Amino acid sequence: MLTSPSLLPALPETYGMSRSHFLALLDRYGQVVVKPSGGWGGDGVLFISRQRGGSYEIVDGRKKQQVLGAEEAYLQVAGKTKAKPHVVQRKIDLAAVGGRPFDVRVVVQRKQSSDWAVTGILAKIAGPGYRITNVERSRGRVVPLSAAILQSNIQGKSAGRIQAEVTRMGLQSAELFRQHYGVRKVGLDIGIDVSGKPWIIEANFKPADSLFRKLKDKSMYRKIVSLD
């Protein structure tokens, strides 16, 4: 995806977790996300942010820990992540609905001899007290993307424009993945910041269809399942 001029601006800086990468991103942006490189369901995701007076906050689920200094923040995070490979990524300030952050799940599919199509788009809103948007882990909820945008603190872009940008990113990303991995289904998690700018957080080649079954309108779920 880094080779695509149109997708590159939507990719938050991401590296394999190491002391140098962690400290560099934390210094550059003031906040980072550390997560398992092969995890799922939001398990093991940590949020680290710089506070006043040289302290740093580490958020794990609903647990918060304060430490003094970036080096100590690294040592605490390294102790929690040493069992398996992790990545460190610039944290995006997600738009929120009622103070709860949300991101977007986009599902893109194709049959063997057909073009790519976006078969599902929805918003995942974090549950009370959580920063992570995984609805099972945070006890959050899913809603149509347009509804989330209209209820959110996003300013400067319409719901239609954001949805068009998210659709374009989904189709372009899926085609790149097809060229390299031969996949026929891709699930993208795309964050939207308060200015309405979309950010591609991660991709999954086996996205859960069950999210779309939670919507009142089951048409997207039926379409996704029909192409599985």
Phi and psi in degrees as a GROMACS rama.xvg file:
@    title "Ramachandran Plot"
@    xaxis  label "Phi"
@    yaxis  label "Psi"
@TYPE xy
-65.24  -17.8415  LEU-2
-83.9459  -7.63737  THR-3
-95.33  113.968  SER-4
-58.6704  -30.6631  PRO-5
-82.0627  -24.1534  SER-6
-93.9862  -25.3489  LEU-7
-52.8209  -43.5819  LEU-8
-64.7878  -14.4417  PRO-9
-97.9953  5.11738  ALA-10
-102.369  111.579  LEU-11
-67.9328  143.852  PRO-12
-55.0661  130.343  GLU-13
-141.955  134.519  THR-14
-141.488  163.695  TYR-15
-61.928  140.882  GLY-16
-65.731  124.513  MET-17
-154.162  165.628  SER-18
-59.1068  -47.5071  ARG-19
-65.4641  -42.8112  SER-20
-66.6282  -42.7097  HIS-21
-60.5983  -51.3731  PHE-22
-66.8535  -36.2194  LEU-23
-66.6274  -46.9451  ALA-24
-67.5962  -38.5511  LEU-25
-64.6078  -39.078  LEU-26
-68.4089  -38.0943  ASP-27
-73.394  -40.667  ARG-28
-114.808  -16.0943  TYR-29
81.5503  -8.31514  GLY-30
-158.555  141.152  GLN-31
-140.33  164.599  VAL-32
-118.273  135.205  VAL-33
-119.059  127.554  VAL-34
-147.568  154.645  LYS-35
-59.5816  137.827  PRO-36
-71.1693  -20.6363  SER-37
-126.043  24.7665  GLY-38
-84.065  177.955  GLY-39
-152.903  160.962  TRP-40
71.4572  12.985  GLY-41
77.6047  10.2302  GLY-42
-71.9487  130.197  ASP-43
79.1847  14.0246  GLY-44
-82.9612  129.468  VAL-45
-119.266  141.14  LEU-46
-115.238  126.689  PHE-47
-122.844  129.824  ILE-48
-141.272  145.054  SER-49
-77.0535  135.225  ARG-50
-114.087  -176.752  GLN-51
-71.7892  152.145  ARG-52
73.7448  18.2009  GLY-53
81.4485  9.74848  GLY-54
-92.9222  163.209  SER-55
-133.901  142.714  TYR-56
-106.418  132.364  GLU-57
-114.133  120.819  ILE-58
-111.273  124.698  VAL-59
-127.92  101.232  ASP-60
67.7429  -119.206  GLY-61
-103.211  2.66682  ARG-62
-87.8099  137.109  LYS-63
-124.783  139.269  LYS-64
-132.902  134.17  GLN-65
-106.041  132.388  GLN-66
-133.105  161.012  VAL-67
-104.211  117.023  LEU-68
94.0902  147.885  GLY-69
-66.4184  -34.8207  ALA-70
-63.8039  -42.4611  GLU-71
-67.0754  -35.9793  GLU-72
-60.783  -43.2824  ALA-73
-61.3832  -45.6656  TYR-74
-61.4207  -39.7669  LEU-75
-65.9562  -44.162  GLN-76
-68.074  -40.3166  VAL-77
-60.4536  -37.4791  ALA-78
-66.2424  -29.465  GLY-79
-84.323  -15.698  LYS-80
-119.319  6.0102  THR-81
-71.8842  -16.1826  LYS-82
-73.2704  -24.6035  ALA-83
-155.141  163.462  LYS-84
-63.1612  141.231  PRO-85
-130.791  164.87  HIS-86
-119.845  154.738  VAL-87
-117.861  135.092  VAL-88
-138.929  143.805  GLN-89
-55.486  131.225  ARG-90
-83.854  131.131  LYS-91
-94.097  134.366  ILE-92
-75.1719  98.2389  ASP-93
-70.9219  145.518  LEU-94
-61.9393  158.448  ALA-95
-134.811  153.511  ALA-96
-115.089  115.944  VAL-97
59.7871  34.2541  GLY-98
82.5952  -1.17345  GLY-99
-106.488  124.699  ARG-100
-64.8233  152.124  PRO-101
-139.041  155.963  PHE-102
-134.437  -176.882  ASP-103
-119.677  134.336  VAL-104
-103.876  124.216  ARG-105
-118.754  126.368  VAL-106
-110.142  127.241  VAL-107
-122.806  131.631  VAL-108
-138.376  160.378  GLN-109
-152.311  149.441  ARG-110
-84.2317  172.272  LYS-111
-53.3885  -38.9819  GLN-112
-119.481  23.5416  SER-113
-118.305  169.666  SER-114
-79.1315  162.775  ASP-115
-67.1735  146.422  TRP-116
-141.231  139.546  ALA-117
-79.4132  113.642  VAL-118
-99.4088  -13.4677  THR-119
-159.582  137.579  GLY-120
-141.14  129.188  ILE-121
-149.14  168.212  LEU-122
-106.796  136.825  ALA-123
-107.831  116.405  LYS-124
-102.476  127.983  ILE-125
-62.4918  152.107  ALA-126
-77.9741  173  GLY-127
-58.204  129.605  PRO-128
81.8799  1.18529  GLY-129
-110.044  149.518  TYR-130
-98.8897  -22.0335  ARG-131
-79.9472  140.547  ILE-132
-95.3873  -2.81551  THR-133
-58.3696  118.452  ASN-134
-72.2757  -27.9221  VAL-135
-71.8265  -47.1545  GLU-136
-69.9284  -39.4522  ARG-137
-95.8757  -2.50033  SER-138
58.2414  43.2737  ARG-139
-88.4297  -158.708  GLY-140
-146.836  162.433  ARG-141
-115  145.559  VAL-142
-144.211  161.467  VAL-143
-57.0491  144.17  PRO-144
-57.8209  -43.3722  LEU-145
-59.8455  -38.4198  SER-146
-66.1191  -41.3352  ALA-147
-63.0657  -43.7725  ALA-148
-63.4697  -43.9795  ILE-149
-65.4273  -28.9888  LEU-150
-93.1671  -1.82545  GLN-151
-92.684  -178.824  SER-152
-94.8535  18.0196  ASN-153
-69.5385  135.872  ILE-154
-131.062  139.645  GLN-155
106.494  -15.9513  GLY-156
-137.534  143.956  LYS-157
-80.4324  161.252  SER-158
-61.0661  -38.8344  ALA-159
-64.2408  -41.1488  GLY-160
-67.4243  -42.1181  ARG-161
-63.8992  -44.3446  ILE-162
-62.617  -36.8912  GLN-163
-65.3247  -40.3745  ALA-164
-67.2428  -41.4661  GLU-165
-64.2483  -40.6255  VAL-166
-62.6164  -45.7139  THR-167
-59.1231  -45.1985  ARG-168
-62.0452  -39.5742  MET-169
-62.9482  -46.284  GLY-170
-66.567  -43.9199  LEU-171
-66.878  -41.2608  GLN-172
-64.0797  -44.2409  SER-173
-60.669  -40.5579  ALA-174
-65.8761  -38.8046  GLU-175
-62.5323  -42.9004  LEU-176
-66.1234  -36.0175  PHE-177
-61.5184  -42.799  ARG-178
-62.6146  -33.3235  GLN-179
-97.8906  -30.848  HIS-180
-123.625  -8.68195  TYR-181
69.6241  24.5883  GLY-182
-80.3632  158.529  VAL-183
-120.109  2.229  ARG-184
-148.726  132.561  LYS-185
-137.501  135.723  VAL-186
-113.161  121.568  GLY-187
-106.763  138.39  LEU-188
-102.408  119.032  ASP-189
-120.636  122.868  ILE-190
-87.9518  148.463  GLY-191
-119.297  123.683  ILE-192
-86.3562  178.989  ASP-193
-69.3335  -15.9033  VAL-194
-86.9815  -3.88949  SER-195
91.3456  6.68296  GLY-196
-80.2212  127.47  LYS-197
-81.7267  143.009  PRO-198
-128.913  130.128  TRP-199
-82.7705  110.735  ILE-200
-83.6356  -47.4781  ILE-201
-166.175  168.017  GLU-202
-128.441  151.089  ALA-203
-139.188  131.714  ASN-204
-89.3559  -3.3371  PHE-205
-134.283  62.3202  LYS-206
-68.5002  148.555  PRO-207
-75.6083  122.24  ALA-208
-68.9721  -24.3696  ASP-209
-61.5188  -24.7949  SER-210
-57.0549  -41.4092  LEU-211
-76.1053  -18.7596  PHE-212
-72.0495  -18.7693  ARG-213
-77.5313  -16.9273  LYS-214
-72.1969  149.513  LEU-215
-62.9757  -42.5223  LYS-216
-85.4298  114.814  ASP-217
-91.5025  9.11506  LYS-218
-65.0927  -40.2138  SER-219
-66.9658  -39.8916  MET-220
-59.6707  -45.6138  TYR-221
-63.2229  -38.129  ARG-222
-67.026  -42.8917  LYS-223
-61.038  -48.2698  ILE-224
-63.9954  -35.2885  VAL-225
-65.7531  -23.8454  SER-226
-100.452  -4.07356  LEU-227
